Amino acid sequence: MDHKRRTFLGIGLAGLGALAAAAVGWPLFRYLAPRSSREAAGKVVVPEGDIPEGGARFFEYAGSSAVLVRKRDGGLVALSAVCTHLGCIVQWQKESQDFLCPCHAGRFSTDGVVIAGPPPKPLAKIPFSVSGGNITVG
């Protein structure tokens, strides 16, 4: 009788352990796994008037954070908002007209070029077009 009880408890504990591993493993897998092309597809449309001169607008694009900036000369730039150092989201500094990475004080110009700090590469540029008062990203 004692042997049957131990076998039952062992199987039960193994099952609970498997469930706990799945509960922890699935979110971790979804976080680390690349997004499917279906999730990453799509375009983002932003009204031109939503971005004032010297201002920026952050949005979600292809499963990641992105930003549109209207330079003081009126030109537009679309960039990934993900710092190339450790993947933090950069912040737009309207006064100095540049991006600041809050993690390690990396700085990027309005065009995404590294101007200070540890980031190894510029922010990735994103293609966009302007038509009929709308900015279409992607």
C-alpha positions as CSV (number, residue, x, y, z in Angstrom):
1,M,0.0,0.0,0.0
2,D,2.8,2.4,0.9
3,H,4.5,1.8,-2.5
4,K,1.3,2.7,-4.4
5,R,0.9,6.0,-2.4
6,R,4.5,7.0,-3.2
7,T,4.1,6.2,-6.9
8,F,0.8,8.3,-7.0
9,L,2.4,11.2,-5.2
10,G,5.5,11.1,-7.4
11,I,3.3,11.2,-10.6
12,G,1.2,14.0,-9.1
13,L,4.3,16.1,-8.2
14,A,5.8,15.5,-11.6
15,G,2.6,16.6,-13.3
16,L,2.5,19.8,-11.1
17,G,6.2,20.5,-11.9
18,A,5.4,20.1,-15.7
19,L,2.5,22.5,-15.4
20,A,4.6,25.1,-13.5
21,A,7.4,24.8,-16.1
22,A,4.9,25.4,-18.9
23,A,3.4,28.4,-17.0
24,V,6.8,30.0,-16.8
25,G,8.2,28.7,-20.1
26,W,5.4,29.8,-22.5
27,P,5.5,33.6,-21.7
28,L,9.3,33.4,-21.9
29,F,9.1,31.7,-25.3
30,R,6.7,34.3,-26.6
31,Y,8.9,37.1,-25.4
32,L,12.1,35.7,-27.0
33,A,10.5,34.2,-30.2
34,P,10.5,36.5,-33.3
35,R,7.2,37.9,-34.3
36,S,5.5,36.3,-37.3
37,S,5.2,38.4,-40.5
38,R,1.4,38.6,-39.9
39,E,2.0,40.4,-36.6
40,A,4.6,42.6,-38.1
41,A,2.7,43.6,-41.2
42,G,0.8,46.8,-41.7
43,K,1.2,50.5,-42.2
44,V,0.7,53.4,-39.8
45,V,-1.1,56.5,-40.9
46,V,-0.6,59.8,-39.0
47,P,-2.2,63.1,-39.9
48,E,0.5,65.6,-40.8
49,G,-1.0,68.2,-38.4
50,D,-0.4,65.9,-35.4
51,I,3.4,66.6,-35.5
52,P,4.3,70.3,-34.8
53,E,7.6,71.8,-35.9
54,G,10.3,70.6,-33.5
55,G,7.9,67.9,-32.1
56,A,7.8,64.1,-32.2
57,R,5.1,61.4,-32.2
58,F,5.8,57.9,-30.9
59,F,3.8,55.0,-32.1
60,E,3.8,51.2,-32.5
61,Y,5.2,49.9,-35.8
62,A,6.0,46.3,-36.8
63,G,5.8,45.2,-33.2
64,S,8.2,47.8,-31.9
65,S,8.3,51.4,-30.8
66,A,8.9,54.0,-33.5
67,V,8.9,57.8,-33.8
68,L,8.1,60.5,-36.3
69,V,10.0,63.8,-35.9
70,R,9.3,67.1,-37.6
71,K,12.6,69.0,-37.7
72,R,12.7,72.8,-37.2
73,D,13.3,73.2,-40.9
74,G,10.0,71.3,-41.6
75,G,11.5,68.1,-42.8
76,L,10.2,64.7,-41.5
77,V,12.1,61.7,-40.2
78,A,10.8,58.3,-39.2
79,L,13.0,56.2,-36.9
80,S,13.0,53.2,-34.7
81,A,12.7,54.4,-31.1
82,V,14.7,51.4,-29.8
83,C,18.2,52.3,-28.6
84,T,20.9,50.3,-30.4
85,H,22.8,49.8,-27.1
86,L,20.5,47.8,-24.9
87,G,17.1,48.2,-26.5
88,C,15.6,50.9,-24.2
89,I,13.1,53.3,-25.7
90,V,14.6,56.7,-26.4
91,Q,13.0,59.9,-25.4
92,W,12.6,63.0,-27.5
93,Q,14.2,66.1,-26.0
94,K,12.3,69.0,-27.6
95,E,14.6,71.7,-26.1
96,S,17.8,70.2,-27.5
97,Q,16.2,68.6,-30.5
98,D,17.7,65.2,-30.0
99,F,16.9,61.8,-28.5
100,L,18.1,60.6,-25.0
101,C,18.3,57.0,-24.0
102,P,17.4,56.9,-20.3
103,C,19.3,53.7,-19.6
104,H,22.9,54.8,-20.2
105,A,22.6,58.5,-21.4
106,G,23.1,57.7,-25.1
107,R,22.2,60.6,-27.4
108,F,21.1,60.6,-31.0
109,S,20.6,63.5,-33.4
110,T,17.2,64.3,-35.0
111,D,18.3,62.0,-37.9
112,G,19.2,59.1,-35.5
113,V,23.0,59.5,-35.6
114,V,24.8,58.7,-32.4
115,I,26.2,61.9,-30.8
116,A,27.1,60.7,-27.3
117,G,27.2,57.6,-25.1
118,P,27.6,53.9,-25.7
119,P,25.2,53.1,-28.6
120,P,27.2,51.4,-31.3
121,K,24.9,52.2,-34.3
122,P,22.4,54.9,-35.3
123,L,18.7,54.5,-34.9
124,A,17.2,52.6,-37.8
125,K,15.3,54.7,-40.4
126,I,11.8,53.7,-41.4
127,P,10.4,54.4,-44.9
128,F,7.4,56.7,-45.1
129,S,5.5,58.8,-47.6
130,V,3.4,62.0,-47.3
131,S,0.2,62.3,-49.3
132,G,-3.0,64.2,-48.9
133,G,-2.1,65.6,-45.5
134,N,-1.3,62.1,-44.1
135,I,2.1,60.5,-43.3
136,T,2.1,56.8,-44.1
137,V,4.8,54.8,-42.4
138,G,5.8,51.5,-43.8
